[in-house]
Amino acid sequence: MNNDKLLLSELEAAERLSIGRSTLRKLSDAGRLAPVYVGRKTLYVASDLEVFAASLRHDAAHGIGDASADARRRMHRKTTP
C-alpha cells in the first residue's frame, strides 16, 4: 500500500488501521472518524487515521477505553474461572 496517498478508500483505511470495514463504518457512525465523499465514493483522509490511532494510544495510557471493550473484559472475567 502506498502511504503517500492523501485519501484512502474504505478498504485501504480499514487495512491501514488493521481493522475490518464494518468496524471502520461503526467508528464513522459513532463520529470517531469522518469520511469525505467524492461523488459516490467514500474516502478517508490519511492524516485523520493517524490522529485517530494516536488518540487510541493516549486513551489507553490514561485508562480511557470504549464501552464495548469494557463490556468484553467484564464478560471475560465472568466466564474465566
C-alpha positions in Angstrom: 0.0 0.0 0.0 1.2 3.5 -0.8 1.4 5.5 2.4 1.8 8.8 0.4 -1.9 8.8 -0.6 -3.9 11.7 0.9 -7.3 9.9 0.6 -7.9 6.3 1.2 -10.8 4.1 0.2 -12.8 2.4 2.9 -10.9 -0.9 2.4 -7.5 0.9 2.4 -8.4 2.9 5.5 -9.5 -0.3 7.3 -6.3 -2.1 6.3 -4.2 0.9 7.4 -5.9 0.7 10.9 -5.7 -3.1 10.9 -9.5 -3.3 11.4 -12.4 -4.6 9.4 -14.6 -2.4 7.2 -17.6 -3.0 9.4 -15.6 -1.7 12.4 -14.5 1.3 10.3 -18.1 2.0 9.5 -19.1 1.8 13.2 -16.4 4.2 14.1 -17.7 6.6 11.4 -21.3 6.2 12.5 -20.2 7.0 16.1 -18.4 10.1 14.9 -14.9 8.9 15.8 -13.8 9.1 12.1 -15.2 11.4 9.5 -15.3 10.1 5.9 -15.3 12.5 3.0 -17.3 12.0 -0.2 -16.1 12.5 -3.8 -19.1 11.7 -6.0 -20.4 8.4 -4.7 -17.1 7.3 -3.3 -16.4 7.2 0.4 -12.9 8.2 1.3 -10.9 8.8 4.5 -8.2 11.4 5.0 -4.9 9.6 5.8 -3.9 12.2 8.4 -7.3 11.7 10.2 -6.4 8.0 10.5 -3.1 8.9 12.1 -4.8 11.2 14.6 -7.3 8.6 15.4 -4.6 6.0 16.1 -2.7 8.4 18.2 -5.8 9.1 20.3 -6.2 5.4 21.0 -2.7 5.3 22.4 -3.4 8.4 24.5 -6.7 6.9 25.8 -5.0 3.6 26.7 -2.2 5.4 28.5 -4.8 7.3 30.6 -7.1 4.3 31.3 -9.8 5.6 28.9 -11.5 2.8 26.9 -14.6 2.4 24.9 -17.7 0.8 26.5 -17.6 -2.3 24.2 -14.0 -3.1 25.3 -15.0 -2.7 29.0 -18.0 -4.9 28.4 -15.9 -7.6 26.8 -13.5 -7.5 29.7 -16.3 -7.9 32.2 -17.8 -10.8 30.3 -14.4 -12.5 30.1 -13.9 -12.2 33.9 -17.3 -13.8 34.5 -16.5 -16.8 32.2 -12.9 -17.2 33.4 -12.5 -19.5 36.4 
